[in-house]
């Protein structure tokens, strides 16, 4: 069970919003890079985010580049899951590969600051603030297994190969 | 039931009867990373405990995104990648040796291949009939080590093009028009497969431009059949033996079909800050532009530079509009020199950058100032993309870019032809 606070973002948050190309020179200095998480979407995000918080976004979250640094800096900021109405393909796979859950659900009625409780196994998000609940679509089996192991690297270290 | 191009290629490389929605494990014919994604790929490869590449001859690193390096930390990343190449025996293309997707197109990709790259525009090679897609550093690191990866076989959307583009209208206008219509998530998780009698009129350069931007509609791949145009291109690159004909079955099943009459397309521009935010170039007349950037994996080929040179010959850029041109590879640059295009461009007031990604991603070589606007032939106009979140990026064809450089405002190229 995951418990935390919703940090609300809009539609079409690009990988450049999350971590722009102009900071590519910091990609081998991750702790420095992570200070800039989402700064072009919400300059207050880095100071507001607390361990365990959820990103709650609209459509097409993470569109753009293949840079795995995008989900990586979000994870380093302490975000425990991303909820969005839809997610771009490469970002989706990258987040799961880093052990960061991505849940596809209708986020319209969740507001910034709402307290949420997520049961990944049951596919249910409870909005404690609003006393409401919604469901999310189940991930493909292969992604669930990668997530269960904490990401792709630990998964391959354990199994040595893909098990599909 | 017949198969789409995506199903055909994934069936062959996974040794199974792959159908959309299936999860398959497929062998990889080419895997690569570039200088902004490569260092993390190398670290993930090492973290996984691999000590060798599955196929060094099918593994490539490219130093193109910051070429030559603008600062010390990127230089150190370049050193890390050179070190990895020395240790593992993979191929490496150094700074100045071209944009990864252009080199893959010129020298490496074949019809029927599966290609994964740590760069979202890996989809470019779909123009040659390769199932090519971008992935992150962890996936690519595992592909380095295992020589295979998993795929969800995508549903395909068929794009049927008919007729011929009008004078002054290019492949870039077509793909911007399509993305504007289906939206920046209109093909998420899916393959765009191009067909129709209009393909016979499309050069490989046109096809690379279109496939390149498939990802801007969210697509996993942008696929073209391998036909006579493909065959002639591979032959011209000294790779005639890499050709095999490849097409979707006539009874393949598509999620939907979109018909496009090429003659109806007009010069099209994507406005800030999303690629699907399109307008016609003529509707944006009067929009002042401080920088025109021509190049990138989308439009940095010889055909693109030829169009620009033909529009700028004997003329001079607008005094308040910088003009920056980056050929996509040394092959393109040399051919442009031989054809006299580079001289024409320099005489018109252009700055010529070395082959590479140049100003596209905001690291260097053309970072925009606060409030400035750029008309770029690249593929992304996201906020902050060219190094400044206070700047504005418009995307257009090489012809629109050249016309805009002449007038200093967004201009329909048909007005200056």
Interface residues (C-beta under 8 A of the other chain):
Chain A: X12 X14 X16 X17 X20 X21 X22 X24 X25 X26 X27 X28 X29 X40 X59 X60 X63 X64 X65 X66 X67 X68 X69 X71 X72 X86 X88 X89 X90 X93 X94 X97 X98 X140 X141 X142 X151 X152 X153 X156 X157 X161 X162 X164
Chain B: X23 X24 X25 X36 X37 X39 X40 X44 X47 X48 X49 X65 X66 X70 X71 X73 X74 X76 X77 X80 X117 X118 X119 X120 X122 X134 X135 X136 X137 X138 X139 X141 X142 X145 X146 X148 X149 X150 X152 X184 X185 X188 X189 X215 X218 X220 X274 X361 X362 X363 X367 X380 X382 X383 X384 X385 X387 X388 X389
